[in-house]
Amino acid sequence: MTPLEFDARHLWHPYTNVLDPGPMHLITQAEGVWLTRDDGVRMIDAMSSWWCAVHGHGHPAITGAMQAQLAQMPHVMFGGLTHEAAIDLGRKLIELLPAGMDRIFYSDSGSVAIEVALKMAVQYQMAMGRTERTQFATIRGGYHGDTWKAMSVCDPVNGMHGLFSGALSIQHFLPRPQIALDQDWSEDGEINGLDSLEQLLSSDGHRIAALILEPVVQGAGGMYFYHPTWLQRAHEMCRAHDVLVVFDEIATGFGRTGELFAMHHAGVVPDILCLGKALTGGHITLAATVTSETVARGIGESAASVLMHGPTYMANPLACAAACASLDQLSVRDWRGEVSAIEKQMQQELSPARDLPGVADVRVLGAIGVIEMTDRVDPSIAHARAPDTGVWLRPFGRNIYCMPPYVISSDELSRVADAMLSLVRGDA
Ligand SMILES: *Cc1c(COP(=O)(O)O)cnc(C)c1O
């Protein structure tokens, strides 16, 4: 069996039919924005490998930090033991995050960071004597991961609710904020959709531990950008009803939307924040759930007293070292300039798509470029064409989109835009 035959015969791939996995590329090297196949074919990674590799692949500062850590200690348990990589990363994160977000729980993936956030919210509510608050509210069009509880707050239509309906706990779904980022805000609660939040909080607020959502940019649930004022109002309303606010910045964190964190577009600080994906610059898996002194203290002083979570590979030193080096890159490079140059160029080069048949919308924010089609897009077409266009794209749902590494050159970005347009046109 060739390696690809073995892969097709034995390995599961994400969201893929095990019997018909479609076109598959054997990657032997990833460097900068480039992926190289076993036969030497090169493709630009316009996905930043699921939005993580913001500084490009195999960044020498990050791999160097990992090698140094590897020589010292790839891993030790975090129960009762600690290490400098975790401490350094904690210092760096606290410096980057808004004042007050300063209690950090490390975990190994975004979905787990969400599980931890939801657990924190319920434990905090219990600690406050609000033991009946075990449910969650969220907005439609969201995505928060694939583990069981995270799945229950993903969009009920685009997500996996259909498949697992009997097994998922019921949460409260509000309509997606209707006013888009580029539209004018309206205080009319029927137009901005906040009436439904007010109704929910009045009728069921006493059962709700937290409102969880992706601030401003909804990623895998549909690549939708909504008005930041919605967040400000929703945050005030939740406060008034003792409902915690959880921001999932796993996709949006570390500059992707043009601000360091998407919450900065709204100037809102949540009670609990989830980070992941680009935290290590796409070099190794790591996530974090960060909360305030108030929430941490509440849990610590409660009868339960401990947060009931502790992944085996919590605060893995290798991953923490990679994250430290990745955050250092953000501080030494002009990521803001890079992202805004990408934004401007994509606004120009994707806009011709507006006039093509089958296109519903074109939108760009920071280093995110989206062409939304009226019908579902078959990702296997993009996969099969990638070697010819030299651009790796993985459309989902009705969206052909890119989230390139911030270090992409303007020529390379033009190739990405061309490849997206050629998919829209259905070029053979
Ligand atoms: C990817 C993602 C997750 C899940 O992260 P994993 O590391 O895949 O478990 C959660 N929330 C958002 C917004 C994401 O984009």
The ligand as an SDF file (V2000), in Angstrom:
LIG
                    3D

 15 15  0  0  0  0  0  0  0  0999 V2000
  -11.9980   26.0470   16.1600 C   0  0  0  0  0  0  0  0  0  0  0  0
  -12.9180   26.6600   17.1340 C   0  0  0  0  0  0  0  0  0  0  0  0
  -13.2580   26.0120   18.3320 C   0  0  0  0  0  0  0  0  0  0  0  0
  -12.7670   24.6190   18.6700 C   0  0  0  0  0  0  0  0  0  0  0  0
  -11.4000   24.5390   18.7730 O   0  0  0  0  0  0  0  0  0  0  0  0
  -10.6520   23.1110   18.6030 P   0  0  0  0  0  0  0  0  0  0  0  0
   -9.2440   23.4050   18.9110 O   0  0  0  0  0  0  0  0  0  0  0  0
  -10.9100   22.6710   17.2030 O   0  0  0  0  0  0  0  0  0  0  0  0
  -11.2930   22.1900   19.6060 O   0  0  0  0  0  0  0  0  0  0  0  0
  -14.0990   26.6740   19.2090 C   0  0  0  0  0  0  0  0  0  0  0  0
  -14.5820   27.8930   18.9280 N   0  0  0  0  0  0  0  0  0  0  0  0
  -14.2760   28.5460   17.7870 C   0  0  0  0  0  0  0  0  0  0  0  0
  -14.8230   29.9130   17.5550 C   0  0  0  0  0  0  0  0  0  0  0  0
  -13.4490   27.9510   16.8480 C   0  0  0  0  0  0  0  0  0  0  0  0
  -13.1740   28.5820   15.6940 O   0  0  0  0  0  0  0  0  0  0  0  0
  1  2  1  0
  2  3  1  0
  2 14  2  0
  3  4  1  0
  3 10  2  0
  4  5  1  0
  5  6  1  0
  6  7  2  0
  6  8  1  0
  6  9  1  0
 10 11  1  0
 11 12  2  0
 12 13  1  0
 12 14  1  0
 14 15  1  0
M  END
$$$$
